[in-house]
Amino acid sequence: MSTVLVIEDDAAILRGLADNLLHEGYEVLTATTGEAGYDLQKTRKPDLIILDLMLPRMSGLELCRKLRGEGVQTPVLMLTARSEESDRVIGLDLGADDYVTKPFSLRELMARVRALFAAFMRLPNCRTSCALAMWRWISGATLCGVAAGWWK
Amino acid sequence: MLRVNPGDPRRKRQIILLLSAILIPTAVLITFAIRLSRQDAELAEKRVADERRDALDQLRRELSARLEAIKLRELSRLSGESFPATAPTGDFPVLFVAALVQNRLVLPWNTPPRPETPSSQVAQYQKQGEEREFLGDDFSGAYAAYDQAHVAGRNPADQCAATLSKARVLVKADIKPEAAALYLSMLDECGSVQDADGMSFGLYAAERLISLDLNVKPARQYIINRVRSLRWLPPVQTYLMRSLLQDATDPDAKGASDVLNSEIHDVEQILALANDLNRLGRIDFPFHASPGKSVWLAYGDEPWFVTMTSTASFAPPVIMAISSRKVSPPGVTFLAGKTEKSAPLGEGFVDLEVEWPAGRFVPATSVPRALYAGGIGLILGVTFLAGYLLLRDVSREMEVAEMRSHFVASVSHELKTSLTAIRMFAETLAMGRVADEQTRSEYLQTDVSESERLSRLVDNVLDFSRIERGKKIYRMQRVFLPDIVRAAAKAMQYPLTQHGFALTVSIEDQCPSVLSIVADADALEQAVLNLLANAVKYSGDARDIDLRLDHSDSEAIIQVIDRGIGIAPEDQHRIFEKFYRVRSSHSERVPGTGLGLTLATHIVKAHGGSLKVASEPGRGSTFSIILPLNLPEAKA
């Protein structure tokens, strides 16, 4: 069974996410601060991290940078209320694998989680580099699409 | 409070612009002031120079006129007299008028009528007496010979000389009373008789009387009278009289001594003048600077004004000296030589220098220098104060602008967070994923609570915008305070328990009717809710919040007490400002808009009350809404 770590400071959203992920059949870990999330990542080694950008004390961006800096390759899905392009670029550049802005559609979020897992399952032998590179590329393409759409 | 971030180039530019807008005009102003002050000082200097020149001109004219008048009066007095003529003593300014003979100055005392040579008979008797007196010690014989000489004498000089010799012989024969009587008689008879050396026989007698101690008093009196009545005695007489009066102690003798001293001074000065003039070769040299006009030569330490003139156009020239002490105006010192402070009097006066009393010409600037300094200081002070205030104001403005942009981001973040929760639970429910009834009701509860949070947020933002535009209207009606407090507690109940908070509400059971006040119930509830929301946000790890309603006779107090992170003292007065949010590691990412306390303050003030905070960092904060009771009508 795959494990998902959800780091989110708003209790209501955290509960909703956890309930839905459980319903989808994942094992769920929750944290409300960046530090607690970091500790859980170290001890439980989740397969996916859903990370809120606005966290007390250590922000989602900082946490993401820290994890990638330590060579942690766990896919990260970022949640944020900000929707400016620059924010997404920064998030993705810091090593996030996908980006969802609040308020999001539950179905879409679940689909993205599934897609992330699928991508990593399909490439079991080169999880570390190939998947990352591929997802970087996919994200970049998505970003280009979004940017082009916004430009129109 | 100036919070200048030097790294921000825009702010730096603004500050530089502001400073130059203040500093450059100030510098220009100060430069002008300094130049003005310098010009003023120069002008004053010039004025003093003019004043000095004018004073000098006036002094020269006055002195010239005065000396001329004295000269003319003296000349008319003297016309027809022979020279030298000595002026009356006392305050009369003319010291002496002396003739020039063959270009040499005739000293005023230099022309005694030469005594006629004694007749051969007198000389023979005199010689006989001296032989007896000095060689033979035959005093009576000598006396008889001198007596014969006295009888034979044709002029007073011979007679007085014989009498003097007679008295000398009497002294030698030790017949002192007779000698004294002879000397005394001489004082009367021989006072104006002089011998070939210019010495008065009367003085000889007085000298004998004093030095032989025969009869001192009349002798001294004789000398004193002589000093008082005569002037320009030959120097030999003057010196002798001074030495004779040396031992005298009575005031008359002292006064006479002083007169003698000054006379000796004058005598010496005349001698020096004569010497100097003679040495020049041409005695009239300094007096011919401008023909037709008198030229005055300053001479001596207390200078005399010396000029050359004549009583009539055909008469021989004379030298006239006038004492400067007697003609100089008060406060002015005349000198015959240059000193550091003196100025030459100029045309018509040779060697004459004038010294003004100290402090007569002080450069008085129209505006004192201290006033300039004070003015500049004042300008600088005001400028820097204004600059500081302006800078602070601009800095505040910029801070508010920055906080306002933060506020927009915060509001959108808050909105999106609540919307996310609402949408997620609604979708979960819609997808039919929730089987059990309890979870479903919890989801619905959460949606309601989040919606309420959204409403509060929208209310706050709208109210704030109304307050900003001055359009906020309070609907005042009679309400019961405990009801409002309970309503607020109830509204926050669900989110509080959801976050694990324990809210303790303390309201007296039997509330008196005074707590029924005229107020806008919704607004007051909003204020209390804002305080409660703050307590939740800043509780940190603490989970206890108190909500209290107390009252005294005149006021009601609603307190919201948390045990959270507290507020630093320097932030306590700023938290009520719009958009202001405390920046610290603890609250860095606490969600919020920075409006809650601003709104609460406005609401409470509109009810005539006040909002106060008491807090200690790390121990929690207590916010108190203080509302006046028994108010007939609250203002909107």
Interface residues (C-beta under 8 A of the other chain):
Chain A: D9 D10 A11 A12 I13 R15 G16 L17 D19 N20 H23 M54 L55 P56 R57 S59 A81 R82 T101 K102 P103 F104 S105 L106 R107
Chain B: A409 S412 H413 K416 T417 L419 T420 A421 I422 R423 M424 F425 E427 T428 M431 R433 V434 T439 Y443 T446 S449 E450 Q498 H499 S585 H586 E588 R589 V590 P591
